[in-house]
Amino acid sequence: MSRKNYSEEFRRQAVELYESTPGATIRGIAADLGVVRGTLTGWIDQYGTGTKTHVDGTRVHTPARPHNPSPGTGSESETVEQKLARLEAENAALRAEATKLTTEREILRKAAKYFAGETNW
C-alpha cells in the first residue's frame, strides 16, 4: 500500500472538522475522510487546539490533546485589533480567491460550450 501525501490545508481542515463536529469521534471522522485513525490522531496532536465540541454543542477542553499553536494561527496574547486586522486580511484573501475561481469557472464553461459546438458526430 502506498503512502498518501495530504496538504497542510487538508490536515488543518480535518482537525477543525473533528473539533467542531458535536460528538465526533476520531474513528468516525477518519472513516469519513478516508484516512487512518493514527494519521488523524497525529494531525490533532500537531494542529489541534485542545478543545472539542461536546454533543450538546459546548466546547470542552480535551487534556489528552495538548495545544501546539502554529505560527500565524493566532494566540491568546493577540489583541482585539490584531485579531480584527488578521481576520480582515484573511477575509480579503478568501474573497479574492472566490473571485478568481468564479472567473476560472466561467472560462471553463465557455470553453466547454465552444468545444461541444465543434464536434460533428
Residue pairs with C-beta under 8 A, 6 or more apart in sequence:
4 35
6 14
6 35
11 43
11 46
11 47
12 43
12 47
14 29
14 33
14 35
14 40
14 43
15 40
15 43
15 44
15 47
15 48
17 24
17 29
17 33
18 24
18 26
18 29
18 40
18 44
18 48
18 52
19 44
19 48
19 49
19 51
19 52
19 53
20 53
21 29
21 53
22 53
22 54
22 55
22 56
22 57
23 53
23 54
23 55
24 52
24 53
26 37
26 40
26 41
26 44
27 37
29 40
30 36
30 37
30 39
30 40
33 40
44 65
45 65
45 66
45 68
46 68
47 68
47 70
48 62
48 65
48 67
48 68
49 67
50 61
50 62
50 63
50 65
50 66
50 67
51 59
51 60
51 61
51 62
52 59
52 60
52 62
52 65
53 59
53 60
54 60
69 75
74 83
74 86
78 86
